Amino acid sequence: MPSLTVYSMLPWMNSRHVAFCSWSMKPNDPLELVSACKACEITYIQLALLPLIQNRTWKDCGEILHDAGVSVLSGMLEASGE
């Protein structure tokens, strides 16, 4: 198996991996997040995970994002007191 290097990964590093952090958009619910994604023409996000466990309005987030064609590339945690 060939080892992965930055140079061997270059073909996969392109604009389809451009994403924004959902936390920076400050959406109140998944539908607002989808609207922000559409406004920016971005279909990939880094999803803030804390709202998923603290706020019931986010309980169907995965389904809503999937139905809107938005993919989660990674999750983001917050440090205590941040």
C-alpha positions as CSV (number, residue, x, y, z in Angstrom):
1,M,0.0,0.0,0.0
2,P,1.6,3.3,-1.0
3,S,2.1,5.9,1.7
4,L,0.0,9.1,1.6
5,T,1.8,12.3,1.3
6,V,0.6,15.9,0.8
7,Y,1.7,15.5,-2.9
8,S,0.0,12.2,-3.4
9,M,-3.2,13.8,-2.0
10,L,-3.2,16.9,-4.3
11,P,-5.6,15.4,-6.8
12,W,-8.3,15.2,-4.1
13,M,-7.7,18.7,-2.8
14,N,-9.9,20.8,-5.0
15,S,-12.9,23.2,-4.7
16,R,-15.3,20.4,-3.9
17,H,-13.8,20.3,-0.5
18,V,-14.4,24.0,0.3
19,A,-16.6,24.2,3.3
20,F,-17.6,26.6,6.0
21,C,-18.1,26.1,9.7
22,S,-21.8,26.1,10.7
23,W,-20.8,27.8,14.0
24,S,-19.6,30.9,12.2
25,M,-23.0,31.3,10.5
26,K,-24.8,31.2,13.8
27,P,-28.0,29.5,12.5
28,N,-30.9,29.0,14.9
29,D,-31.9,25.7,13.3
30,P,-30.9,23.4,10.4
31,L,-33.2,25.2,7.9
32,E,-31.3,28.5,8.5
33,L,-28.1,26.5,8.0
34,V,-29.3,25.2,4.7
35,S,-30.3,28.7,3.7
36,A,-26.9,30.0,4.5
37,C,-25.3,27.1,2.5
38,K,-27.5,27.9,-0.5
39,A,-26.7,31.7,-0.2
40,C,-23.0,30.9,-0.3
41,E,-23.4,28.2,-2.9
42,I,-21.5,25.8,-0.6
43,T,-22.6,22.2,-0.2
44,Y,-19.9,21.1,2.4
45,I,-19.8,22.1,6.0
46,Q,-17.9,21.5,9.2
47,L,-20.8,21.0,11.6
48,A,-20.8,22.4,15.2
49,L,-21.8,19.4,17.3
50,L,-22.9,21.1,20.5
51,P,-26.3,22.3,19.2
52,L,-27.1,18.7,18.3
53,I,-27.1,17.7,22.0
54,Q,-28.3,21.0,23.5
55,N,-31.2,22.1,21.3
56,R,-34.1,19.9,20.2
57,T,-34.6,22.0,17.0
58,W,-31.4,20.3,15.7
59,K,-32.7,16.7,16.2
60,D,-33.4,16.2,12.5
61,C,-30.3,18.0,11.3
62,G,-28.8,15.1,9.5
63,E,-31.9,14.4,7.5
64,I,-32.5,18.0,6.7
65,L,-28.9,18.5,5.5
66,H,-29.0,15.3,3.4
67,D,-32.3,16.3,1.8
68,A,-30.8,19.7,0.9
69,G,-27.7,18.1,-0.6
70,V,-25.4,19.5,2.1
71,S,-22.6,17.1,3.3
72,V,-20.8,17.2,6.6
73,L,-17.1,16.9,6.1
74,S,-16.3,17.0,9.8
75,G,-17.6,17.9,13.2
76,M,-16.5,20.7,15.6
77,L,-16.4,20.6,19.4
78,E,-16.1,23.7,21.6
79,A,-13.8,24.0,24.5
80,S,-15.5,24.5,27.9
81,G,-16.2,28.2,28.4
82,E,-15.5,29.1,24.8
